Amino acid sequence: MTTYDTIMYEVNGHTATITLNRPEALNALSPHMIGELRAAYAEAESDDDIWLTVVTGTGRAFCTGADVKEIPEDGKVIYERPYLSTYDQWEAPQEGTPPFRTMAKPVIVAINGICCGAGLDWVTTGDIVIASDKATFFDPHVSIGLVAAREMVRLARALPRSVALRMALMGKHERMTVERAYELGLITEIVEHDNLLQRAHEIADIVNSNAPLAVRGTRLAIHKTLDLPLHDGEILAETFRERVVRTEDALEGPLAFVEKRKPVWKCR
């Protein structure tokens, strides 16, 4: 298991927990931290024993976006590799975002406190998002002279247009409470602060009690069809179901039901 400087990576059963661990910087994203997050996501995705990832933070913030102290004077997006030397630098910058478009395993996000700027990306790309009763949400970009771009484009798909615009244009001067975020469906559960990680792992255990390949196929069927016409989405989703039907776990599930026992998933 890799050792990291700015994050913590822990494995318990079939769950990997990635914890943003720069509390003195409110878990702001430095180039080094971004690199470590990408390595941790890849580690979890490539480990056959890991079925799910939980992401959370330490201290009073989940993530406050890019570390403004480490943004170059020329304003270019922060990377450890030379500017525009890799394909991902030509894409919309992802910063700390899990590679949700290319990964198969689900991500549970547990928002422990202040969540703003690029921190909002976990809210809009996580599969299950819960939050501490101390969490708050806002986007400060326009207040520091920057365009609220990728983060708010994603939020405008998750929130009513007028709500997303209000958040984007008010900048740091208005924060969305955790209650309002729950009311709007931005998060799925409000948890007492001290119980947040425990609750995230309870949810992880429930998800992991299901057939892991069926979970991944279901996740992909939803993610890959969100922007498609309904009928096209239905046809594509059926291809994921047909693939999973050919697995050992697809046989084990009905057999365990008939034999009135818990299924033993082999993830194959």
C-alpha positions, 0 to 999 in steps of 0.5 A: 500500500502506498504511503501519502503525504497530503492524504490518508489511504486506508483499507477496511474489508472491501472499502478504501477510505481516502481522507484529505489531510491538509487541515491547516490549509482547509484541505485546499488542493496543491499540485502535490495533493492532486497527484496523490489523489489521482494515485489513490483513485488508481490504486483503489480502482486497480485493487480487485479486493476493493469494491468501493471508495469513501472520500472525506476530509480532516478538520473543519473543511472538506475541501476549499478548492485550489490552494491559491498560494500555489497558483502560478502567476500566469494563472495556468492550471496547476500541474506537476508535469510541464504545462500542456504536456499531457492529454488530461491538461487539454481536458477540463481540469479535474483537480481533485475529482475522482475519474468518475467517467472512466472508473467502475467502482462507486464512490461515497463522499462524506462532506465533513465541513466547508465545501467550496470551489473545486470541493464541490466537484465531489458533491456533483460526481460522487455516487452517494453524498452525505454531509455532516450537520456542520457542512456548508457549501459555496463557490468563491470564484467570482469573489477572487476574480475567477470564472466559476466554470466547471464546478458551476456547470456541473452544479447547474445540472444538479440544482435548479438553474436559478439556485445554481446561478445565485450561488455562482454570482453571489460568490463567497458572500452567501453559503448554502446550509446543509439543510438547504443542500438536503432539501434540494437533493444535492446531498442524500443525508445529514449526519451528526458530525461525530458520526459522519465517517461511521455512517459513511462506512455503514452505507459502504457495507450495505452497498458491498453486501450487494453483488459488486459487479452488478453494482458497477454495472448499475452505476455505469448504466446510469452514468453513461446514459444521463446525456442520452435520449431515453430509448438510447439509454435503455438500450445501452443499459441493457448491454451492461445487464447482459454482460453481468448475466454471464458472471458467476455472481449472477448465478449465485444470487438466485441460488442463494435466494432459493436456498435461503442463505446469504450470497457469497460474492466472488466478484467474477 
